[in-house]
Amino acid sequence: MKFLHIADIHLGMENYGRIDPSTGLHTRLKDFIKCFSFAIDIALE
């Protein structure tokens, strides 16, 4: 059995940063998605 503990994930972080013109997403949101996806990938290994 595996447990994944992710702390301080900064929900609501898209209130900060700027909008990336190529995607229309906040840069902080893009960073969150990248890091959260990485954590999930590690958990699935």
PyRosetta script that sets phi, psi and omega in degrees:
from pyrosetta import init, pose_from_sequence

init()
pose = pose_from_sequence("MKFLHIADIHLGMENYGRIDPSTGLHTRLKDFIKCFSFAIDIALE")
pose.set_psi(1, 135.2)
pose.set_omega(1, 178.8)
pose.set_phi(2, -113.7)
pose.set_psi(2, 146.4)
pose.set_omega(2, 172.6)
pose.set_phi(3, -122.6)
pose.set_psi(3, 138.1)
pose.set_omega(3, 176.7)
pose.set_phi(4, -117.3)
pose.set_psi(4, 120.3)
pose.set_omega(4, 178.3)
pose.set_phi(5, -112.3)
pose.set_psi(5, 116.7)
pose.set_omega(5, 178.0)
pose.set_phi(6, -119.6)
pose.set_psi(6, 119.7)
pose.set_omega(6, -177.2)
pose.set_phi(7, -114.3)
pose.set_psi(7, 154.4)
pose.set_omega(7, 173.0)
pose.set_phi(8, 55.5)
pose.set_psi(8, 55.1)
pose.set_omega(8, -175.3)
pose.set_phi(9, -86.7)
pose.set_psi(9, 2.3)
pose.set_omega(9, 172.6)
pose.set_phi(10, 59.5)
pose.set_psi(10, 52.2)
pose.set_omega(10, 173.5)
pose.set_phi(11, -62.0)
pose.set_psi(11, 137.0)
pose.set_omega(11, -177.0)
pose.set_phi(12, 85.7)
pose.set_psi(12, 11.9)
pose.set_omega(12, -176.6)
pose.set_phi(13, -68.8)
pose.set_psi(13, -13.5)
pose.set_omega(13, -177.5)
pose.set_phi(14, -72.0)
pose.set_psi(14, 0.3)
pose.set_omega(14, 173.8)
pose.set_phi(15, -75.5)
pose.set_psi(15, -9.4)
pose.set_omega(15, -177.2)
pose.set_phi(16, -118.9)
pose.set_psi(16, 164.9)
pose.set_omega(16, 179.2)
pose.set_phi(17, 89.7)
pose.set_psi(17, -160.5)
pose.set_omega(17, -179.5)
pose.set_phi(18, -135.2)
pose.set_psi(18, 167.5)
pose.set_omega(18, -179.9)
pose.set_phi(19, -86.3)
pose.set_psi(19, 131.3)
pose.set_omega(19, 176.1)
pose.set_phi(20, -79.5)
pose.set_psi(20, 116.7)
pose.set_omega(20, -176.6)
pose.set_phi(21, -63.1)
pose.set_psi(21, -24.7)
pose.set_omega(21, -178.4)
pose.set_phi(22, -75.3)
pose.set_psi(22, -26.4)
pose.set_omega(22, -177.9)
pose.set_phi(23, -118.1)
pose.set_psi(23, -22.0)
pose.set_omega(23, -175.5)
pose.set_phi(24, 81.3)
pose.set_psi(24, 3.4)
pose.set_omega(24, 179.7)
pose.set_phi(25, -98.1)
pose.set_psi(25, 153.6)
pose.set_omega(25, 173.4)
pose.set_phi(26, -66.0)
pose.set_psi(26, 142.6)
pose.set_omega(26, -179.7)
pose.set_phi(27, -62.7)
pose.set_psi(27, -34.8)
pose.set_omega(27, 178.4)
pose.set_phi(28, -67.4)
pose.set_psi(28, -36.3)
pose.set_omega(28, 178.1)
pose.set_phi(29, -66.9)
pose.set_psi(29, -41.9)
pose.set_omega(29, 177.3)
pose.set_phi(30, -60.5)
pose.set_psi(30, -41.7)
pose.set_omega(30, 178.8)
pose.set_phi(31, -64.7)
pose.set_psi(31, -41.9)
pose.set_omega(31, 178.2)
pose.set_phi(32, -60.7)
pose.set_psi(32, -46.8)
pose.set_omega(32, -178.7)
pose.set_phi(33, -60.6)
pose.set_psi(33, -43.2)
pose.set_omega(33, 179.5)
pose.set_phi(34, -61.8)
pose.set_psi(34, -47.2)
pose.set_omega(34, -177.3)
pose.set_phi(35, -70.3)
pose.set_psi(35, -39.5)
pose.set_omega(35, 179.3)
pose.set_phi(36, -66.0)
pose.set_psi(36, -41.3)
pose.set_omega(36, 176.9)
pose.set_phi(37, -61.6)
pose.set_psi(37, -39.2)
pose.set_omega(37, 177.3)
pose.set_phi(38, -61.6)
pose.set_psi(38, -44.8)
pose.set_omega(38, 179.7)
pose.set_phi(39, -62.1)
pose.set_psi(39, -40.7)
pose.set_omega(39, 178.4)
pose.set_phi(40, -66.2)
pose.set_psi(40, -41.6)
pose.set_omega(40, 177.8)
pose.set_phi(41, -60.3)
pose.set_psi(41, -42.0)
pose.set_omega(41, 177.9)
pose.set_phi(42, -63.0)
pose.set_psi(42, -40.9)
pose.set_omega(42, -179.0)
pose.set_phi(43, -64.9)
pose.set_psi(43, -31.8)
pose.set_omega(43, -177.0)
pose.set_phi(44, -83.9)
pose.set_psi(44, -9.0)
pose.set_omega(44, 179.2)
pose.set_phi(45, -70.1)
pose.dump_pdb("model.pdb")
